[in-house]
Amino acid sequence: MKFLDLKPQYESIKSEIDNAIKKVLDSSIFIGGPEVESFEKEIANYCGTKFAIGLNSGTDALYLSLKALGIGFGDEVITTPFTFIATVEVIASCGANPVFVDIDPKTFNIDAKKIEEKITKKTKAIIPVHIFGQMANMDEVMKIAKNNNLYVIEDVAQAIGSEVKGKMAGSFGDFGCFSFFPSKNLGAYGDGGMIVTNNEEIADKVKLLRNHGSSPNEKYLNLVLGGNSRLDSIQAAILRVKLKYLNEWNQKRKEKADYYTSKLGELDESIICPFIEEGYSHVFHQYTIRVENGKRDKLKLFLVENGVPVMVYYSIPLHLQPVMKYLGYKKGDFFEAEKASEEVMSLPIYPELKKEEQDFIFDKIEEFYEQGR
Ligand SMILES: *Cc1c(COP(=O)(O)O)cnc(C)c1O
């Protein structure tokens, strides 16, 4: 068994994908062009935003959001310490300072109640991360941002398709940043990313930045300092095929999650299944349980030794990463993020995961507890 197997999904749509790739090869348009433009329109439509800009990765989507807003040296950007490194890396790469806020222990998302106390004169933006597939409390985040005149950049890398009251993840903030890394809910067959926004001015700025600051009207006229962050046409063509299935695949993830929870929920008091906030949808990029009473590492070892691949997202909260040492944080600064990093464990979840595989995983977890470990 694999933690994630991408092959069965490809096989289920093989002829469509192969045709889409062939079409691009025949067109000989490999960067930008009609496939990228159509995919941008489809994503904007899917998210309910006016604009979408195709990019080469989720990391650059976050980076260019900050750049387009002019965030740099001396500025502060508030985010969570319980996320993938990219979220924080880009803040530092811009020259700004990441400022962490602890997480809500139930959802693992940034604790909106604790944001305001971290706002200073230097604060320019908040980056909430919709971790594991469930949105952060965006009503609260947007209220705080509005009251304090801050930008909001949503990191939607793990939560494409999740929503609150019909409003899609990515459409709340000034920017929504998506990743199409192969393992994400909408995964390319290579790297890819996207920014969505309703603001035409910053959309145009991102378009400049992704292509060397080149004027859209005149070739080799470079207006601002940019780079190369473009989405390629083959990835766009693949993603267009896959987008049609995204809701169905997300639904399947939810069903697998429900099945896990129905079995694991009653198993042992040390296991806490994912919490879904009232009115929120969870697209289960990860199915992440908490294993309390110091049992996580023992259970993880037992499962791996017994053929159940599990992962820990994330074993080191970002304020304790060597690369972030210069910020001066220490152990104890973010109690909930640190506790989560000691207790979380993600089980295999993807649309094609079989019921028998889930049963096997459950049996092994049950075995661990039956042995009184
Ligand atoms: C995957 C991920 C990213 C980065 O996306 P890439 O496309 O790999 O650059 C950023 N933030 C989060 C939370 C992610 O999970």
The ligand as an SDF file (V2000), in Angstrom:
LIG
                    3D

 15 15  0  0  0  0  0  0  0  0999 V2000
    1.8770   22.5350   -1.4600 C   0  0  0  0  0  0  0  0  0  0  0  0
    1.7900   23.7590   -0.6420 C   0  0  0  0  0  0  0  0  0  0  0  0
    2.3880   24.9680   -1.0510 C   0  0  0  0  0  0  0  0  0  0  0  0
    3.3480   25.0850   -2.1960 C   0  0  0  0  0  0  0  0  0  0  0  0
    2.9000   24.6950   -3.4210 O   0  0  0  0  0  0  0  0  0  0  0  0
    3.9230   24.2790   -4.5740 P   0  0  0  0  0  0  0  0  0  0  0  0
    3.0530   24.2130   -5.7910 O   0  0  0  0  0  0  0  0  0  0  0  0
    4.5110   22.9650   -4.2080 O   0  0  0  0  0  0  0  0  0  0  0  0
    4.9550   25.3480   -4.6890 O   0  0  0  0  0  0  0  0  0  0  0  0
    2.1630   26.1000   -0.2740 C   0  0  0  0  0  0  0  0  0  0  0  0
    1.4220   26.0510    0.8540 N   0  0  0  0  0  0  0  0  0  0  0  0
    0.8530   24.9090    1.2810 C   0  0  0  0  0  0  0  0  0  0  0  0
    0.0530   24.9260    2.5320 C   0  0  0  0  0  0  0  0  0  0  0  0
    1.0370   23.7260    0.5670 C   0  0  0  0  0  0  0  0  0  0  0  0
    0.4910   22.5940    1.0250 O   0  0  0  0  0  0  0  0  0  0  0  0
  1  2  1  0
  2  3  1  0
  2 14  2  0
  3  4  1  0
  3 10  2  0
  4  5  1  0
  5  6  1  0
  6  7  2  0
  6  8  1  0
  6  9  1  0
 10 11  1  0
 11 12  2  0
 12 13  1  0
 12 14  1  0
 14 15  1  0
M  END
$$$$
